[in-house]
């Protein structure tokens, strides 16, 4: 599998740290953002990010809006939405906003591995 440049976007430090542990074996570099606004700024400055893990509920700019904004200038980056809410509508909203995939929190390692493998062979 390709060595990825990954952006983890979550306002919760423990959630960022856990996701970092789960994905670090796939990564050449991991970047972090604490909210959607930061993620947009990072993506504007760094155009070779392969994969974004985007929490949906954050202060300032939520994950849906950040995804919509990123899609205005980057159609290629893979964005996987994350949500602690297990409502089925969350998944639909994430896909409509421009996400390529969706995972519920806490993230299941097998589902994460399968989803990454489906985009990066």
FENMOQUI-V565412 format. One record per residue. N is the residue number from 1. SS is DSSP state (2 for helix, 1 for strand, 0 for the rest). PHI is phi in whole degrees, 0 to 359 (none if undefined). PSI is psi in radians with two decimals (999 if undefined). Layout:
BEGIN
N|SS|PHI|PSI / N|SS|PHI|PSI
END
This chain:
BEGIN
1|0|none|2.55 / 2|0|300|2.55 / 3|0|276|2.05 / 4|1|258|2.64 / 5|1|261|2.08 / 6|1|239|2.44 / 7|1|248|2.14 / 8|1|255|2.12 / 9|1|242|1.94 / 10|0|198|2.43 / 11|0|280|-0.21 / 12|0|264|2.03 / 13|2|303|-0.71 / 14|2|294|-0.58 / 15|2|291|-0.72 / 16|2|298|-0.79 / 17|2|296|-0.74 / 18|2|296|-0.79 / 19|2|296|-0.65 / 20|2|301|-0.78 / 21|2|299|-0.73 / 22|2|291|-0.54 / 23|2|253|-0.13 / 24|2|299|-0.45 / 25|2|290|-0.29 / 26|2|264|-0.08 / 27|1|249|2.51 / 28|1|265|-0.43 / 29|1|204|2.46 / 30|1|235|2.23 / 31|1|249|2.76 / 32|1|227|2.54 / 33|1|225|2.53 / 34|0|266|-0.14 / 35|0|198|3.03 / 36|2|297|-0.64 / 37|2|298|-0.78 / 38|2|298|-0.69 / 39|2|296|-0.68 / 40|2|297|-0.81 / 41|2|300|-0.78 / 42|2|298|-0.79 / 43|2|294|-0.52 / 44|2|289|-0.58 / 45|2|274|-0.55 / 46|0|240|1.88 / 47|0|262|0.11 / 48|0|249|0.46 / 49|0|288|2.29 / 50|0|272|-0.63 / 51|1|213|2.35 / 52|1|239|2.27 / 53|1|259|2.02 / 54|1|243|1.92 / 55|1|294|2.55 / 56|0|273|-0.58 / 57|0|250|1.88 / 58|0|215|2.79 / 59|0|288|2.91 / 60|0|67|-1.39 / 61|0|235|2.13 / 62|0|285|3.00 / 63|2|295|-0.56 / 64|2|295|-0.85 / 65|2|293|-0.70 / 66|2|299|-0.73 / 67|2|297|-0.80 / 68|2|301|-0.75 / 69|2|293|-0.73 / 70|2|296|-0.68 / 71|2|295|-0.35 / 72|2|294|-0.50 / 73|2|236|-0.11 / 74|0|217|1.79 / 75|0|271|-0.25 / 76|0|266|-0.52 / 77|0|299|2.44 / 78|1|276|2.21 / 79|1|242|2.13 / 80|1|250|2.07 / 81|1|280|2.55 / 82|1|235|2.43 / 83|1|211|2.40 / 84|0|279|-0.33 / 85|0|282|2.31 / 86|0|258|0.48 / 87|0|282|2.33 / 88|2|300|-0.53 / 89|2|296|-0.45 / 90|2|300|-0.76 / 91|2|298|-0.80 / 92|2|299|-0.78 / 93|2|298|-0.69 / 94|2|296|-0.75 / 95|2|293|-0.74 / 96|2|298|-0.64 / 97|2|290|-0.34 / 98|0|124|0.11 / 99|0|288|2.59 / 100|0|271|-0.40 / 101|1|204|3.07 / 102|1|211|2.39 / 103|1|226|2.47 / 104|1|274|2.59 / 105|0|268|2.56 / 106|0|294|2.50 / 107|0|290|2.24 / 108|0|278|2.15 / 109|2|299|-0.67 / 110|2|293|-0.73 / 111|2|293|-0.68 / 112|2|298|-0.85 / 113|2|299|-0.76 / 114|2|297|-0.76 / 115|2|294|-0.77 / 116|2|299|-0.79 / 117|2|298|-0.55 / 118|2|291|-0.44 / 119|2|261|-0.52 / 120|0|233|1.69 / 121|0|264|999
END
